[in-house]
Amino acid sequence: MSNPEGETTLLPCPFCGSTHVRAIEIDIAMWAVVCNPCQTIGPAASEKADATALWNRRAPG
Ligand SMILES: [Zn+2]
């Protein structure tokens, strides 16, 4: 499923279970998914889609 912005749906945070997670550009050409409540930072990647995929792969379920 994709939203109007074409972003992949992110799985909930594996640590706190929050769905308040989002992919941000943490550095130049360096993306990672960050959880707002617990500040967990997911695996970084050079592309937003890759960072999203890595996050979803790590998240349980
Ligand atoms: Zn969290």
N, CA, C, O and the ligand as a Tripos MOL2 file, in Angstrom:
@<TRIPOS>MOLECULE
protein
  245   243    62     0     0
PROTEIN
NO_CHARGES

@<TRIPOS>ATOM
      1 N           0.8450   -1.1940    0.0000 N.3       1 MET1
      2 CA          0.0000    0.0000    0.0000 C.3       1 MET1
      3 C           0.8800    1.2440    0.0000 C.2       1 MET1
      4 O           1.9070    1.2880    0.6770 O.2       1 MET1
      5 N           0.4790    2.2320   -0.7490 N.am      2 SER2
      6 CA          1.2430    3.4700   -0.7510 C.3       2 SER2
      7 C           0.3050    4.6510   -0.5550 C.2       2 SER2
      8 O          -0.8450    4.6380   -0.9950 O.2       2 SER2
      9 N           0.8230    5.6630    0.1100 N.am      3 ASN3
     10 CA          0.0260    6.8600    0.3390 C.3       3 ASN3
     11 C           0.2670    7.8410   -0.8110 C.2       3 ASN3
     12 O           1.0720    7.5570   -1.6980 O.2       3 ASN3
     13 N          -0.4020    8.9690   -0.8110 N.am      4 PRO4
     14 CA         -0.2460    9.9250   -1.9250 C.3       4 PRO4
     15 C           1.1800   10.4010   -2.1450 C.2       4 PRO4
     16 O           1.5290   10.8300   -3.2450 O.2       4 PRO4
     17 N           1.9990   10.3290   -1.1190 N.am      5 GLU5
     18 CA          3.3910   10.7590   -1.2560 C.3       5 GLU5
     19 C           4.2640    9.6330   -1.7920 C.2       5 GLU5
     20 O           5.4540    9.8330   -2.0340 O.2       5 GLU5
     21 N           3.6920    8.4740   -1.9750 N.am      6 GLY6
     22 CA          4.4250    7.3600   -2.5290 C.3       6 GLY6
     23 C           5.3990    6.7280   -1.5610 C.2       6 GLY6
     24 O           6.3660    6.0930   -1.9810 O.2       6 GLY6
     25 N           5.1600    6.8930   -0.2670 N.am      7 GLU7
     26 CA          6.0820    6.3450    0.7120 C.3       7 GLU7
     27 C           5.6310    4.9550    1.1620 C.2       7 GLU7
     28 O           4.4410    4.6600    1.2740 O.2       7 GLU7
     29 N           6.6210    4.1310    1.4100 N.am      8 THR8
     30 CA          6.3180    2.7960    1.9070 C.3       8 THR8
     31 C           5.8430    2.8920    3.3500 C.2       8 THR8
     32 O           6.3800    3.6700    4.1390 O.2       8 THR8
     33 N           4.8560    2.1150    3.6820 N.am      9 THR9
     34 CA          4.3680    2.0900    5.0530 C.3       9 THR9
     35 C           5.4450    1.5440    5.9760 C.2       9 THR9
     36 O           6.0570    0.5140    5.6950 O.2       9 THR9
     37 N           5.6700    2.2520    7.0860 N.am     10 LEU10
     38 CA          6.6790    1.8270    8.0410 C.3      10 LEU10
     39 C           6.0560    0.9660    9.1300 C.2      10 LEU10
     40 O           4.9590    1.2460    9.6130 O.2      10 LEU10
     41 N           6.7760   -0.0860    9.5070 N.am     11 LEU11
     42 CA          6.3140   -0.9230   10.6030 C.3      11 LEU11
     43 C           6.5580   -0.1880   11.9150 C.2      11 LEU11
     44 O           7.4190    0.6880   11.9880 O.2      11 LEU11
     45 N           5.7950   -0.5470   12.9570 N.am     12 PRO12
     46 CA          5.9810    0.0890   14.2650 C.3      12 PRO12
     47 C           7.3870   -0.1330   14.8090 C.2      12 PRO12
     48 O           8.0770   -1.0800   14.4330 O.2      12 PRO12
     49 N           7.7940    0.7630   15.7020 N.am     13 CYS13
     50 CA          9.1150    0.6600   16.3300 C.3      13 CYS13
     51 C           9.2520   -0.6790   17.0450 C.2      13 CYS13
     52 O           8.3620   -1.0590   17.8060 O.2      13 CYS13
     53 N          10.3600   -1.4110   16.8140 N.am     14 PRO14
     54 CA         10.5500   -2.7120   17.4560 C.3      14 PRO14
     55 C          10.8310   -2.5960   18.9490 C.2      14 PRO14
     56 O          10.7640   -3.5910   19.6710 O.2      14 PRO14
     57 N          11.1460   -1.3910   19.4180 N.am     15 PHE15
     58 CA         11.4970   -1.2190   20.8310 C.3      15 PHE15
     59 C          10.3470   -0.6990   21.6690 C.2      15 PHE15
     60 O          10.1060   -1.2030   22.7660 O.2      15 PHE15
     61 N           9.6360    0.2940   21.1770 N.am     16 CYS16
     62 CA          8.5480    0.8610   21.9740 C.3      16 CYS16
     63 C           7.1790    0.6110   21.3510 C.2      16 CYS16
     64 O           6.1510    0.8910   21.9660 O.2      16 CYS16
     65 N           7.1690    0.0870   20.1370 N.am     17 GLY17
     66 CA          5.9020   -0.2510   19.5100 C.3      17 GLY17
     67 C           5.1630    0.9260   18.9000 C.2      17 GLY17
     68 O           4.0520    0.7710   18.3930 O.2      17 GLY17
     69 N           5.7780    2.1110   18.9460 N.am     18 SER18
     70 CA          5.1190    3.2970   18.4190 C.3      18 SER18
     71 C           5.0520    3.2810   16.8940 C.2      18 SER18
     72 O           5.9420    2.7620   16.2190 O.2      18 SER18
     73 N           3.9910    3.8540   16.3790 N.am     19 THR19
     74 CA          3.8820    4.0110   14.9290 C.3      19 THR19
     75 C           4.3270    5.4020   14.5010 C.2      19 THR19
     76 O           4.2580    5.7560   13.3240 O.2      19 THR19
     77 N           4.7920    6.1970   15.4890 N.am     20 HIS20
     78 CA          5.2760    7.5390   15.1680 C.3      20 HIS20
     79 C           6.7320    7.4660   14.6980 C.2      20 HIS20
     80 O           7.6390    8.0040   15.3320 O.2      20 HIS20
     81 N           6.9180    6.7990   13.5930 N.am     21 VAL21
     82 CA          8.2440    6.6580   13.0210 C.3      21 VAL21
     83 C           8.2290    7.2820   11.6330 C.2      21 VAL21
     84 O           7.2110    7.2700   10.9400 O.2      21 VAL21
     85 N           9.3850    7.8310   11.2390 N.am     22 ARG22
     86 CA          9.4250    8.4380    9.9120 C.3      22 ARG22
     87 C          10.8480    8.4280    9.3820 C.2      22 ARG22
     88 O          11.8170    8.4370   10.1410 O.2      22 ARG22
     89 N          10.9460    8.4100    8.0780 N.am     23 ALA23
     90 CA         12.2570    8.4400    7.4380 C.3      23 ALA23
     91 C          12.7010    9.8850    7.2840 C.2      23 ALA23
     92 O          11.9710   10.7160    6.7440 O.2      23 ALA23
     93 N          13.8930   10.1750    7.7600 N.am     24 ILE24
     94 CA         14.4320   11.5320    7.6380 C.3      24 ILE24
     95 C          15.8370   11.4690    7.0370 C.2      24 ILE24
     96 O          16.5110   10.4400    7.0890 O.2      24 ILE24
     97 N          16.2560   12.5940    6.4670 N.am     25 GLU25
     98 CA         17.6080   12.6690    5.9260 C.3      25 GLU25
     99 C          18.5140   13.1320    7.0610 C.2      25 GLU25
    100 O          18.5570   14.3170    7.3910 O.2      25 GLU25
    101 N          19.2410   12.1790    7.6550 N.am     26 ILE26
    102 CA         20.0620   12.4840    8.8230 C.3      26 ILE26
    103 C          21.3670   13.1490    8.4290 C.2      26 ILE26
    104 O          22.0080   13.7930    9.2600 O.2      26 ILE26
    105 N          21.7690   13.0050    7.1830 N.am     27 ASP27
    106 CA         22.9720   13.6380    6.6810 C.3      27 ASP27
    107 C          22.8130   13.7330    5.1690 C.2      27 ASP27
    108 O          21.8160   13.2760    4.6100 O.2      27 ASP27
    109 N          23.7890   14.3210    4.5230 N.am     28 ILE28
    110 CA         23.7000   14.4310    3.0730 C.3      28 ILE28
    111 C          23.6950   13.0430    2.4460 C.2      28 ILE28
    112 O          24.6180   12.2500    2.6380 O.2      28 ILE28
    113 N          22.6390   12.7700    1.6950 N.am     29 ALA29
    114 CA         22.4910   11.4590    1.0490 C.3      29 ALA29
    115 C          22.5890   10.3180    2.0510 C.2      29 ALA29
    116 O          23.1600    9.2670    1.7610 O.2      29 ALA29
    117 N          22.0220   10.5420    3.2350 N.am     30 MET30
    118 CA         22.0340    9.5050    4.2640 C.3      30 MET30
    119 C          20.6880    9.5190    4.9730 C.2      30 MET30
    120 O          20.3690   10.4470    5.7160 O.2      30 MET30
    121 N          19.9180    8.4890    4.7330 N.am     31 TRP31
    122 CA         18.5740    8.4130    5.2830 C.3      31 TRP31
    123 C          18.4810    7.3410    6.3600 C.2      31 TRP31
    124 O          19.1780    6.3280    6.3230 O.2      31 TRP31
    125 N          17.6040    7.5950    7.3120 N.am     32 ALA32
    126 CA         17.3310    6.6010    8.3400 C.3      32 ALA32
    127 C          15.9270    6.8290    8.8780 C.2      32 ALA32
    128 O          15.4020    7.9420    8.8470 O.2      32 ALA32
    129 N          15.3410    5.7650    9.3640 N.am     33 VAL33
    130 CA         14.0370    5.8740   10.0020 C.3      33 VAL33
    131 C          14.2560    6.1540   11.4880 C.2      33 VAL33
    132 O          15.0410    5.4740   12.1480 O.2      33 VAL33
    133 N          13.5620    7.1500   11.9980 N.am     34 VAL34
    134 CA         13.7010    7.5380   13.3950 C.3      34 VAL34
    135 C          12.3570    7.4130   14.0980 C.2      34 VAL34
    136 O          11.3160    7.7900   13.5600 O.2      34 VAL34
    137 N          12.4040    6.8710   15.3230 N.am     35 CYS35
    138 CA         11.1990    6.7690   16.1390 C.3      35 CYS35
    139 C          11.1070    8.0030   17.0230 C.2      35 CYS35
    140 O          12.0420    8.3090   17.7620 O.2      35 CYS35
    141 N          10.0060    8.7000   16.9540 N.am     36 ASN36
    142 CA          9.8540    9.9190   17.7440 C.3      36 ASN36
    143 C           9.8930    9.6900   19.2570 C.2      36 ASN36
    144 O          10.6700   10.3550   19.9420 O.2      36 ASN36
    145 N           9.0840    8.7760   19.8060 N.am     37 PRO37
    146 CA          9.0350    8.6250   21.2660 C.3      37 PRO37
    147 C          10.3470    8.1750   21.8990 C.2      37 PRO37
    148 O          10.7460    8.7250   22.9250 O.2      37 PRO37
    149 N          11.0340    7.1840   21.3100 N.am     38 CYS38
    150 CA         12.2190    6.6300   21.9690 C.3      38 CYS38
    151 C          13.5110    7.0000   21.2500 C.2      38 CYS38
    152 O          14.5940    6.6020   21.6800 O.2      38 CYS38
    153 N          13.4060    7.7550   20.1610 N.am     39 GLN39
    154 CA         14.5920    8.2680   19.4640 C.3      39 GLN39
    155 C          15.4730    7.1860   18.8700 C.2      39 GLN39
    156 O          16.6450    7.4210   18.5730 O.2      39 GLN39
    157 N          14.9050    5.9990   18.6960 N.am     40 THR40
    158 CA         15.6560    4.9410   18.0290 C.3      40 THR40
    159 C          15.9160    5.3430   16.5750 C.2      40 THR40
    160 O          15.0250    5.8340   15.8820 O.2      40 THR40
    161 N          17.1410    5.1260   16.1360 N.am     41 ILE41
    162 CA         17.4700    5.4000   14.7430 C.3      41 ILE41
    163 C          17.7490    4.0800   14.0490 C.2      41 ILE41
    164 O          18.5780    3.2910   14.5030 O.2      41 ILE41
    165 N          17.0630    3.8470   12.9650 N.am     42 GLY42
    166 CA         17.2150    2.6060   12.2200 C.3      42 GLY42
    167 C          18.4630    2.6340   11.3550 C.2      42 GLY42
    168 O          19.2120    3.6100   11.3460 O.2      42 GLY42
    169 N          18.6730    1.5370   10.6260 N.am     43 PRO43
    170 CA         19.8340    1.4390    9.7380 C.3      43 PRO43
    171 C          19.8180    2.5580    8.7000 C.2      43 PRO43
    172 O          18.7820    2.8570    8.1070 O.2      43 PRO43
    173 N          20.9820    3.1680    8.4890 N.am     44 ALA44
    174 CA         21.0830    4.2550    7.5170 C.3      44 ALA44
    175 C          21.3580    3.7050    6.1260 C.2      44 ALA44
    176 O          21.9800    2.6570    5.9540 O.2      44 ALA44
    177 N          20.8730    4.4460    5.1460 N.am     45 ALA45
    178 CA         21.0920    4.0660    3.7550 C.3      45 ALA45
    179 C          21.1710    5.3400    2.9220 C.2      45 ALA45
    180 O          20.7440    6.4100    3.3540 O.2      45 ALA45
    181 N          21.7190    5.2050    1.7350 N.am     46 SER46
    182 CA         21.9020    6.3830    0.8870 C.3      46 SER46
    183 C          20.5990    6.8220    0.2320 C.2      46 SER46
    184 O          20.4920    7.9360   -0.2810 O.2      46 SER46
    185 N          19.6210    5.9400    0.2570 N.am     47 GLU47
    186 CA         18.3320    6.3050   -0.3240 C.3      47 GLU47
    187 C          17.2120    6.0540    0.6720 C.2      47 GLU47
    188 O          17.2490    5.1030    1.4530 O.2      47 GLU47
    189 N          16.2220    6.9250    0.6250 N.am     48 LYS48
    190 CA         15.1230    6.8420    1.5730 C.3      48 LYS48
    191 C          14.4250    5.4860    1.5120 C.2      48 LYS48
    192 O          14.0850    4.9010    2.5400 O.2      48 LYS48
    193 N          14.2190    5.0000    0.2990 N.am     49 ALA49
    194 CA         13.5250    3.7210    0.1360 C.3      49 ALA49
    195 C          14.3110    2.5830    0.7790 C.2      49 ALA49
    196 O          13.7270    1.6570    1.3430 O.2      49 ALA49
    197 N          15.6400    2.6570    0.6920 N.am     50 ASP50
    198 CA         16.4670    1.6050    1.2780 C.3      50 ASP50
    199 C          16.4110    1.6550    2.8010 C.2      50 ASP50
    200 O          16.3280    0.6180    3.4590 O.2      50 ASP50
    201 N          16.4580    2.8630    3.3580 N.am     51 ALA51
    202 CA         16.3740    3.0140    4.8080 C.3      51 ALA51
    203 C          15.0400    2.4800    5.3190 C.2      51 ALA51
    204 O          14.9660    1.8430    6.3700 O.2      51 ALA51
    205 N          14.0110    2.7500    4.5640 N.am     52 THR52
    206 CA         12.6800    2.2590    4.9260 C.3      52 THR52
    207 C          12.6430    0.7440    4.8950 C.2      52 THR52
    208 O          12.0990    0.1110    5.8000 O.2      52 THR52
    209 N          13.2240    0.1590    3.8500 N.am     53 ALA53
    210 CA         13.2280   -1.2960    3.7130 C.3      53 ALA53
    211 C          14.0210   -1.9480    4.8410 C.2      53 ALA53
    212 O          13.6270   -2.9870    5.3710 O.2      53 ALA53
    213 N          15.1500   -1.3200    5.2020 N.am     54 LEU54
    214 CA         15.9780   -1.8660    6.2730 C.3      54 LEU54
    215 C          15.2290   -1.8190    7.5990 C.2      54 LEU54
    216 O          15.2920   -2.7610    8.3890 O.2      54 LEU54
    217 N          14.5280   -0.7300    7.8360 N.am     55 TRP55
    218 CA         13.7390   -0.6010    9.0670 C.3      55 TRP55
    219 C          12.6740   -1.6940    9.1210 C.2      55 TRP55
    220 O          12.5190   -2.3730   10.1360 O.2      55 TRP55
    221 N          11.9600   -1.8530    8.0470 N.am     56 ASN56
    222 CA         10.8800   -2.8390    8.0210 C.3      56 ASN56
    223 C          11.4120   -4.2600    8.1650 C.2      56 ASN56
    224 O          10.7260   -5.1370    8.6900 O.2      56 ASN56
    225 N          12.6350   -4.4810    7.6960 N.am     57 ARG57
    226 CA         13.2170   -5.8050    7.7810 C.3      57 ARG57
    227 C          13.6020   -6.1250    9.2250 C.2      57 ARG57
    228 O          13.5220   -7.2730    9.6610 O.2      57 ARG57
    229 N          14.0270   -5.0740    9.9720 N.am     58 ARG58
    230 CA         14.4720   -5.2910   11.3380 C.3      58 ARG58
    231 C          13.2960   -5.3990   12.3190 C.2      58 ARG58
    232 O          13.3520   -6.1220   13.3140 O.2      58 ARG58
    233 N          12.2450   -4.6630   12.0050 N.am     59 ALA59
    234 CA         11.1140   -4.6490   12.9130 C.3      59 ALA59
    235 C          10.4810   -6.0360   13.0260 C.2      59 ALA59
    236 O          10.3590   -6.7400   12.0250 O.2      59 ALA59
    237 N          10.0830   -6.4300   14.2220 N.am     60 PRO60
    238 CA          9.4560   -7.7380   14.4000 C.3      60 PRO60
    239 C           8.1060   -7.8090   13.6890 C.2      60 PRO60
    240 O           7.3950   -6.8140   13.5490 O.2      60 PRO60
    241 N           7.7910   -8.9940   13.2560 N.am     61 GLY61
    242 CA          6.4990   -9.1970   12.5980 C.3      61 GLY61
    243 C           6.5800   -8.7910   11.1710 C.2      61 GLY61
    244 O           5.5900   -8.8870   10.4440 O.2      61 GLY61
    245 ZN         10.3650    3.6070   19.5220 Zn       62 ZN62
@<TRIPOS>BOND
     1     1     2 1
     2     2     3 1
     3     3     4 2
     4     3     5 am
     5     5     6 1
     6     6     7 1
     7     7     8 2
     8     7     9 am
     9     9    10 1
    10    10    11 1
    11    11    12 2
    12    11    13 am
    13    13    14 1
    14    14    15 1
    15    15    16 2
    16    15    17 am
    17    17    18 1
    18    18    19 1
    19    19    20 2
    20    19    21 am
    21    21    22 1
    22    22    23 1
    23    23    24 2
    24    23    25 am
    25    25    26 1
    26    26    27 1
    27    27    28 2
    28    27    29 am
    29    29    30 1
    30    30    31 1
    31    31    32 2
    32    31    33 am
    33    33    34 1
    34    34    35 1
    35    35    36 2
    36    35    37 am
    37    37    38 1
    38    38    39 1
    39    39    40 2
    40    39    41 am
    41    41    42 1
    42    42    43 1
    43    43    44 2
    44    43    45 am
    45    45    46 1
    46    46    47 1
    47    47    48 2
    48    47    49 am
    49    49    50 1
    50    50    51 1
    51    51    52 2
    52    51    53 am
    53    53    54 1
    54    54    55 1
    55    55    56 2
    56    55    57 am
    57    57    58 1
    58    58    59 1
    59    59    60 2
    60    59    61 am
    61    61    62 1
    62    62    63 1
    63    63    64 2
    64    63    65 am
    65    65    66 1
    66    66    67 1
    67    67    68 2
    68    67    69 am
    69    69    70 1
    70    70    71 1
    71    71    72 2
    72    71    73 am
    73    73    74 1
    74    74    75 1
    75    75    76 2
    76    75    77 am
    77    77    78 1
    78    78    79 1
    79    79    80 2
    80    79    81 am
    81    81    82 1
    82    82    83 1
    83    83    84 2
    84    83    85 am
    85    85    86 1
    86    86    87 1
    87    87    88 2
    88    87    89 am
    89    89    90 1
    90    90    91 1
    91    91    92 2
    92    91    93 am
    93    93    94 1
    94    94    95 1
    95    95    96 2
    96    95    97 am
    97    97    98 1
    98    98    99 1
    99    99   100 2
   100    99   101 am
   101   101   102 1
   102   102   103 1
   103   103   104 2
   104   103   105 am
   105   105   106 1
   106   106   107 1
   107   107   108 2
   108   107   109 am
   109   109   110 1
   110   110   111 1
   111   111   112 2
   112   111   113 am
   113   113   114 1
   114   114   115 1
   115   115   116 2
   116   115   117 am
   117   117   118 1
   118   118   119 1
   119   119   120 2
   120   119   121 am
   121   121   122 1
   122   122   123 1
   123   123   124 2
   124   123   125 am
   125   125   126 1
   126   126   127 1
   127   127   128 2
   128   127   129 am
   129   129   130 1
   130   130   131 1
   131   131   132 2
   132   131   133 am
   133   133   134 1
   134   134   135 1
   135   135   136 2
   136   135   137 am
   137   137   138 1
   138   138   139 1
   139   139   140 2
   140   139   141 am
   141   141   142 1
   142   142   143 1
   143   143   144 2
   144   143   145 am
   145   145   146 1
   146   146   147 1
   147   147   148 2
   148   147   149 am
   149   149   150 1
   150   150   151 1
   151   151   152 2
   152   151   153 am
   153   153   154 1
   154   154   155 1
   155   155   156 2
   156   155   157 am
   157   157   158 1
   158   158   159 1
   159   159   160 2
   160   159   161 am
   161   161   162 1
   162   162   163 1
   163   163   164 2
   164   163   165 am
   165   165   166 1
   166   166   167 1
   167   167   168 2
   168   167   169 am
   169   169   170 1
   170   170   171 1
   171   171   172 2
   172   171   173 am
   173   173   174 1
   174   174   175 1
   175   175   176 2
   176   175   177 am
   177   177   178 1
   178   178   179 1
   179   179   180 2
   180   179   181 am
   181   181   182 1
   182   182   183 1
   183   183   184 2
   184   183   185 am
   185   185   186 1
   186   186   187 1
   187   187   188 2
   188   187   189 am
   189   189   190 1
   190   190   191 1
   191   191   192 2
   192   191   193 am
   193   193   194 1
   194   194   195 1
   195   195   196 2
   196   195   197 am
   197   197   198 1
   198   198   199 1
   199   199   200 2
   200   199   201 am
   201   201   202 1
   202   202   203 1
   203   203   204 2
   204   203   205 am
   205   205   206 1
   206   206   207 1
   207   207   208 2
   208   207   209 am
   209   209   210 1
   210   210   211 1
   211   211   212 2
   212   211   213 am
   213   213   214 1
   214   214   215 1
   215   215   216 2
   216   215   217 am
   217   217   218 1
   218   218   219 1
   219   219   220 2
   220   219   221 am
   221   221   222 1
   222   222   223 1
   223   223   224 2
   224   223   225 am
   225   225   226 1
   226   226   227 1
   227   227   228 2
   228   227   229 am
   229   229   230 1
   230   230   231 1
   231   231   232 2
   232   231   233 am
   233   233   234 1
   234   234   235 1
   235   235   236 2
   236   235   237 am
   237   237   238 1
   238   238   239 1
   239   239   240 2
   240   239   241 am
   241   241   242 1
   242   242   243 1
   243   243   244 2
@<TRIPOS>SUBSTRUCTURE
     1 MET1         2 RESIDUE 1 A MET
     2 SER2         6 RESIDUE 1 A SER
     3 ASN3        10 RESIDUE 1 A ASN
     4 PRO4        14 RESIDUE 1 A PRO
     5 GLU5        18 RESIDUE 1 A GLU
     6 GLY6        22 RESIDUE 1 A GLY
     7 GLU7        26 RESIDUE 1 A GLU
     8 THR8        30 RESIDUE 1 A THR
     9 THR9        34 RESIDUE 1 A THR
    10 LEU10       38 RESIDUE 1 A LEU
    11 LEU11       42 RESIDUE 1 A LEU
    12 PRO12       46 RESIDUE 1 A PRO
    13 CYS13       50 RESIDUE 1 A CYS
    14 PRO14       54 RESIDUE 1 A PRO
    15 PHE15       58 RESIDUE 1 A PHE
    16 CYS16       62 RESIDUE 1 A CYS
    17 GLY17       66 RESIDUE 1 A GLY
    18 SER18       70 RESIDUE 1 A SER
    19 THR19       74 RESIDUE 1 A THR
    20 HIS20       78 RESIDUE 1 A HIS
    21 VAL21       82 RESIDUE 1 A VAL
    22 ARG22       86 RESIDUE 1 A ARG
    23 ALA23       90 RESIDUE 1 A ALA
    24 ILE24       94 RESIDUE 1 A ILE
    25 GLU25       98 RESIDUE 1 A GLU
    26 ILE26      102 RESIDUE 1 A ILE
    27 ASP27      106 RESIDUE 1 A ASP
    28 ILE28      110 RESIDUE 1 A ILE
    29 ALA29      114 RESIDUE 1 A ALA
    30 MET30      118 RESIDUE 1 A MET
    31 TRP31      122 RESIDUE 1 A TRP
    32 ALA32      126 RESIDUE 1 A ALA
    33 VAL33      130 RESIDUE 1 A VAL
    34 VAL34      134 RESIDUE 1 A VAL
    35 CYS35      138 RESIDUE 1 A CYS
    36 ASN36      142 RESIDUE 1 A ASN
    37 PRO37      146 RESIDUE 1 A PRO
    38 CYS38      150 RESIDUE 1 A CYS
    39 GLN39      154 RESIDUE 1 A GLN
    40 THR40      158 RESIDUE 1 A THR
    41 ILE41      162 RESIDUE 1 A ILE
    42 GLY42      166 RESIDUE 1 A GLY
    43 PRO43      170 RESIDUE 1 A PRO
    44 ALA44      174 RESIDUE 1 A ALA
    45 ALA45      178 RESIDUE 1 A ALA
    46 SER46      182 RESIDUE 1 A SER
    47 GLU47      186 RESIDUE 1 A GLU
    48 LYS48      190 RESIDUE 1 A LYS
    49 ALA49      194 RESIDUE 1 A ALA
    50 ASP50      198 RESIDUE 1 A ASP
    51 ALA51      202 RESIDUE 1 A ALA
    52 THR52      206 RESIDUE 1 A THR
    53 ALA53      210 RESIDUE 1 A ALA
    54 LEU54      214 RESIDUE 1 A LEU
    55 TRP55      218 RESIDUE 1 A TRP
    56 ASN56      222 RESIDUE 1 A ASN
    57 ARG57      226 RESIDUE 1 A ARG
    58 ARG58      230 RESIDUE 1 A ARG
    59 ALA59      234 RESIDUE 1 A ALA
    60 PRO60      238 RESIDUE 1 A PRO
    61 GLY61      242 RESIDUE 1 A GLY
    62 ZN62       245 GROUP 0 **** ****
